[in-house]
C-alpha cells in the first residue's frame, strides 16, 4: 500500500497524470508565439518560419484556411524584428572568436537559412581567419601550444582537427608545424596587418 501525505491526490503521489492535449493555434496565438521567439532569440527568417511550422505541426490550426507563416515572417522582417544580415554578422563573429574556420561558419549560416549573398558579405578577411585558426590551436593545444613536439601521426591528427573546425589545409599545416608559439603568433599577425 502506498502511503499518501494528507492533502495529496494519487496523481501527485507518484502516478503520472495524463497530459491534456494542447489547444490548436489561432492567428493571435501564432503572432504571440512568433513575437516571444524573436524577443528571446536572435534568429533568421528561415529559423522563425521553421519554428512556427513546428509549433503548428505539434498543436494544429484552429482558424479557417491555411496559416500564413511566410506572411507573418515577412511582417516581422519589415518591422525589423528579424534581420538576416545582422544575424549572420553576429553568428559569424561569434564562431570566429571561438576559433572556427570559414567553412564551418558558412555551414552554420546555411543551416540557419542565410542566403549566399549575405554569407559572402560577412565572410571574414584573411587576418580574421588566421586569428581564428590561432584561437583554435591554442584552445585545442595543437602544434606549438601542445605539451611536446608531436610525431608525424599526431600532427596529422591535429591537422585533421583543424580541418574539421573549418580551417583551410594551408592554415592548419602552418599552425601545426610552427616551430614555436611566437612563430605561430607572427604568422597570424602577418595577415592582420594587411586587412
C-alpha positions as a Markdown table, in Angstrom:
| # | Residue | x | y | z |
|---|---|---|---|---|
| 1 | Unk | 0.0 | 0.0 | 0.0 |
| 2 | Unk | 1.3 | 3.4 | -1.0 |
| 3 | Unk | 1.1 | 6.0 | 1.7 |
| 4 | Unk | -0.1 | 9.4 | 0.7 |
| 5 | Unk | 0.6 | 12.6 | 2.5 |
| 6 | Unk | -2.5 | 14.4 | 3.7 |
| 7 | Unk | -4.0 | 16.5 | 1.0 |
| 8 | Unk | -2.3 | 14.8 | -1.9 |
| 9 | Unk | -4.0 | 13.1 | -4.8 |
| 10 | Unk | -2.9 | 9.8 | -6.3 |
| 11 | Unk | -1.6 | 11.8 | -9.3 |
| 12 | Unk | 0.7 | 13.8 | -7.0 |
| 13 | Unk | 2.0 | 10.8 | -5.1 |
| 14 | Unk | 3.8 | 9.2 | -8.0 |
| 15 | Unk | 1.3 | 8.2 | -10.6 |
| 16 | Unk | 1.6 | 10.3 | -13.8 |
| 17 | Unk | -1.3 | 12.3 | -14.8 |
| 18 | Unk | -2.2 | 12.1 | -18.5 |
| 19 | Unk | -1.2 | 15.3 | -20.4 |
| 20 | Unk | -4.0 | 17.4 | -21.6 |
| 21 | Unk | -3.9 | 18.0 | -25.3 |
| 22 | Unk | -2.8 | 21.5 | -26.2 |
| 23 | Unk | -5.3 | 23.8 | -27.8 |
| 24 | Unk | -4.8 | 24.3 | -31.6 |
| 25 | Unk | -3.2 | 27.6 | -32.5 |
| 26 | Unk | -5.2 | 30.6 | -34.0 |
| 27 | Unk | -3.8 | 33.7 | -35.7 |
| 28 | Unk | -3.5 | 35.7 | -32.5 |
| 29 | Unk | -1.7 | 32.9 | -30.6 |
| 30 | Unk | 0.7 | 32.3 | -33.6 |
| 31 | Unk | 1.6 | 36.0 | -33.5 |
| 32 | Unk | 2.3 | 35.8 | -29.8 |
| 33 | Unk | 4.5 | 32.7 | -30.3 |
| 34 | Unk | 6.4 | 34.4 | -33.0 |
| 35 | Unk | 6.9 | 37.6 | -31.0 |
| 36 | Unk | 8.0 | 35.7 | -28.0 |
| 37 | Unk | 10.5 | 33.7 | -30.1 |
| 38 | Unk | 12.1 | 36.8 | -31.7 |
| 39 | Unk | 12.2 | 38.6 | -28.4 |
| 40 | Unk | 14.1 | 35.7 | -26.8 |
| 41 | Unk | 16.4 | 34.5 | -29.6 |
| 42 | Unk | 18.5 | 36.1 | -32.3 |
| 43 | Unk | 17.1 | 34.4 | -35.4 |
| 44 | Unk | 16.9 | 34.4 | -39.1 |
| 45 | Unk | 13.7 | 34.5 | -41.2 |
| 46 | Unk | 14.1 | 30.8 | -42.1 |
| 47 | Unk | 14.6 | 29.8 | -38.5 |
| 48 | Unk | 11.5 | 31.7 | -37.4 |
| 49 | Unk | 9.4 | 30.1 | -40.2 |
| 50 | Unk | 10.8 | 26.6 | -39.2 |
| 51 | Unk | 9.8 | 27.3 | -35.5 |
| 52 | Unk | 6.3 | 28.3 | -36.4 |
| 53 | Unk | 5.8 | 25.3 | -38.7 |
| 54 | Unk | 7.0 | 23.0 | -35.9 |
| 55 | Unk | 4.5 | 24.6 | -33.5 |
| 56 | Unk | 1.7 | 24.2 | -36.0 |
| 57 | Unk | 2.6 | 20.6 | -36.5 |
| 58 | Unk | 2.6 | 20.0 | -32.7 |
| 59 | Unk | -0.6 | 21.8 | -31.9 |
| 60 | Unk | -2.7 | 22.1 | -35.1 |
| 61 | Unk | -4.5 | 25.1 | -36.6 |
| 62 | Unk | -7.9 | 26.3 | -35.3 |
| 63 | Unk | -8.7 | 29.1 | -37.8 |
| 64 | Unk | -10.2 | 28.8 | -41.3 |
| 65 | Unk | -7.8 | 28.3 | -44.2 |
| 66 | Unk | -4.0 | 27.8 | -44.1 |
| 67 | Unk | -1.8 | 29.6 | -41.6 |
| 68 | Unk | 0.2 | 32.4 | -43.2 |
| 69 | Unk | 3.6 | 31.6 | -41.7 |
| 70 | Unk | 5.6 | 33.2 | -44.6 |
| 71 | Unk | 3.5 | 36.4 | -44.4 |
| 72 | Unk | 4.0 | 36.5 | -40.6 |
| 73 | Unk | 7.7 | 36.1 | -41.0 |
| 74 | Unk | 7.8 | 38.8 | -43.8 |
| 75 | Unk | 5.9 | 41.2 | -41.4 |
| 76 | Unk | 8.5 | 40.6 | -38.7 |
| 77 | Unk | 11.3 | 41.3 | -41.2 |
| 78 | Unk | 9.6 | 44.5 | -42.4 |
| 79 | Unk | 9.2 | 45.6 | -38.8 |
| 80 | Unk | 12.9 | 45.0 | -38.1 |
| 81 | Unk | 12.4 | 42.2 | -35.6 |
| 82 | Unk | 14.2 | 39.8 | -37.8 |
| 83 | Unk | 17.3 | 40.8 | -39.8 |
| 84 | Unk | 19.2 | 38.1 | -41.6 |
| 85 | Unk | 22.3 | 40.3 | -42.3 |
| 86 | Unk | 22.6 | 41.3 | -38.6 |
| 87 | Unk | 22.1 | 37.7 | -37.5 |
| 88 | Unk | 24.7 | 36.5 | -40.0 |
| 89 | Unk | 27.3 | 39.1 | -38.8 |
| 90 | Unk | 26.7 | 38.2 | -35.1 |
| 91 | Unk | 26.8 | 34.4 | -35.7 |
| 92 | Unk | 29.9 | 34.7 | -37.9 |
| 93 | Unk | 31.7 | 36.9 | -35.4 |
| 94 | Unk | 30.8 | 34.5 | -32.6 |
| 95 | Unk | 32.1 | 31.5 | -34.4 |
| 96 | Unk | 35.3 | 33.3 | -35.5 |
| 97 | Unk | 36.0 | 34.3 | -31.8 |
| 98 | Unk | 35.5 | 30.7 | -30.8 |
| 99 | Unk | 38.1 | 29.6 | -33.4 |
| 100 | Unk | 36.0 | 28.1 | -36.2 |
| 101 | Unk | 37.0 | 28.4 | -39.8 |
| 102 | Unk | 35.2 | 29.9 | -42.7 |
| 103 | Unk | 33.8 | 26.6 | -44.0 |
| 104 | Unk | 32.1 | 25.8 | -40.6 |
| 105 | Unk | 30.8 | 29.3 | -40.4 |
| 106 | Unk | 29.3 | 29.0 | -43.9 |
| 107 | Unk | 27.7 | 25.7 | -43.0 |
| 108 | Unk | 26.2 | 27.2 | -39.8 |
| 109 | Unk | 24.8 | 30.2 | -41.7 |
| 110 | Unk | 23.4 | 27.9 | -44.4 |
| 111 | Unk | 21.7 | 25.8 | -41.8 |
| 112 | Unk | 20.1 | 28.9 | -40.4 |
| 113 | Unk | 18.7 | 29.8 | -43.9 |
| 114 | Unk | 21.1 | 32.6 | -44.7 |
| 115 | Unk | 21.4 | 33.2 | -48.4 |
| 116 | Unk | 24.7 | 33.0 | -50.2 |
| 117 | Unk | 24.7 | 36.8 | -50.9 |
| 118 | Unk | 24.6 | 37.6 | -47.2 |
| 119 | Unk | 27.2 | 34.9 | -46.4 |
| 120 | Unk | 29.5 | 36.5 | -48.9 |
| 121 | Unk | 29.1 | 39.9 | -47.3 |
| 122 | Unk | 30.0 | 38.6 | -43.8 |
| 123 | Unk | 32.9 | 36.4 | -44.9 |
| 124 | Unk | 35.9 | 37.2 | -42.8 |
| 125 | Unk | 39.2 | 38.5 | -44.2 |
| 126 | Unk | 42.5 | 36.6 | -44.2 |
| 127 | Unk | 43.6 | 38.2 | -40.9 |
| 128 | Unk | 40.4 | 37.3 | -39.1 |
| 129 | Unk | 40.7 | 33.7 | -40.4 |
| 130 | Unk | 44.3 | 33.4 | -39.3 |
| 131 | Unk | 43.4 | 34.7 | -35.8 |
| 132 | Unk | 40.5 | 32.2 | -35.6 |
| 133 | Unk | 42.9 | 29.4 | -36.5 |
| 134 | Unk | 45.3 | 30.6 | -33.8 |
| 135 | Unk | 42.5 | 30.6 | -31.3 |
| 136 | Unk | 41.6 | 27.0 | -32.2 |
| 137 | Unk | 45.2 | 25.9 | -32.0 |
| 138 | Unk | 45.5 | 27.4 | -28.5 |
| 139 | Unk | 42.2 | 26.1 | -27.3 |
| 140 | Unk | 42.9 | 22.5 | -28.5 |
| 141 | Unk | 46.6 | 22.6 | -27.7 |
| 142 | Unk | 47.7 | 21.9 | -31.2 |
| 143 | Unk | 51.1 | 22.4 | -32.7 |
| 144 | Unk | 53.4 | 24.5 | -30.6 |
| 145 | Unk | 50.7 | 25.0 | -28.0 |
| 146 | Unk | 50.8 | 21.3 | -27.1 |
| 147 | Unk | 53.0 | 19.7 | -24.4 |
| 148 | Unk | 55.8 | 18.3 | -26.6 |
| 149 | Unk | 56.8 | 18.2 | -30.3 |
| 150 | Unk | 54.4 | 15.8 | -31.9 |
| 151 | Unk | 55.3 | 12.9 | -34.2 |
| 152 | Unk | 54.0 | 12.7 | -37.8 |
| 153 | Unk | 50.8 | 10.7 | -36.8 |
| 154 | Unk | 50.0 | 13.2 | -34.1 |
| 155 | Unk | 50.5 | 16.1 | -36.4 |
| 156 | Unk | 48.2 | 14.6 | -39.0 |
| 157 | Unk | 45.5 | 14.1 | -36.3 |
| 158 | Unk | 46.0 | 17.8 | -35.3 |
| 159 | Unk | 45.7 | 18.9 | -38.9 |
| 160 | Unk | 42.5 | 16.8 | -39.3 |
| 161 | Unk | 41.1 | 18.5 | -36.2 |
| 162 | Unk | 41.8 | 21.9 | -37.7 |
| 163 | Unk | 40.1 | 20.9 | -41.0 |
| 164 | Unk | 37.0 | 19.6 | -39.1 |
| 165 | Unk | 36.9 | 23.0 | -37.4 |
| 166 | Unk | 36.6 | 24.6 | -40.9 |
| 167 | Unk | 40.1 | 25.9 | -41.5 |
| 168 | Unk | 42.0 | 25.6 | -44.7 |
| 169 | Unk | 44.7 | 23.0 | -45.2 |
| 170 | Unk | 47.4 | 25.6 | -45.6 |
| 171 | Unk | 46.5 | 27.3 | -42.3 |
| 172 | Unk | 46.2 | 24.0 | -40.5 |
| 173 | Unk | 49.6 | 22.9 | -41.7 |
| 174 | Unk | 51.2 | 26.3 | -40.9 |
| 175 | Unk | 50.0 | 26.3 | -37.3 |
| 176 | Unk | 50.6 | 22.6 | -36.5 |
| 177 | Unk | 54.1 | 22.7 | -38.0 |
| 178 | Unk | 55.0 | 26.1 | -36.4 |
| 179 | Unk | 58.4 | 25.9 | -34.7 |
| 180 | Unk | 57.2 | 27.9 | -31.7 |
| 181 | Unk | 54.3 | 29.8 | -30.2 |
| 182 | Unk | 56.0 | 33.1 | -31.3 |
| 183 | Unk | 56.2 | 31.8 | -34.9 |
| 184 | Unk | 52.5 | 30.9 | -34.9 |
| 185 | Unk | 51.6 | 34.3 | -33.5 |
| 186 | Unk | 53.8 | 36.0 | -36.1 |
| 187 | Unk | 52.1 | 34.0 | -38.9 |
| 188 | Unk | 48.7 | 35.1 | -37.6 |
| 189 | Unk | 49.7 | 38.8 | -37.2 |
| 190 | Unk | 51.2 | 39.0 | -40.8 |
| 191 | Unk | 47.7 | 38.9 | -42.4 |
| 192 | Unk | 46.2 | 41.1 | -39.7 |
| 193 | Unk | 48.4 | 43.9 | -40.8 |
| 194 | Unk | 47.2 | 43.5 | -44.4 |
| 195 | Unk | 43.4 | 43.7 | -43.6 |
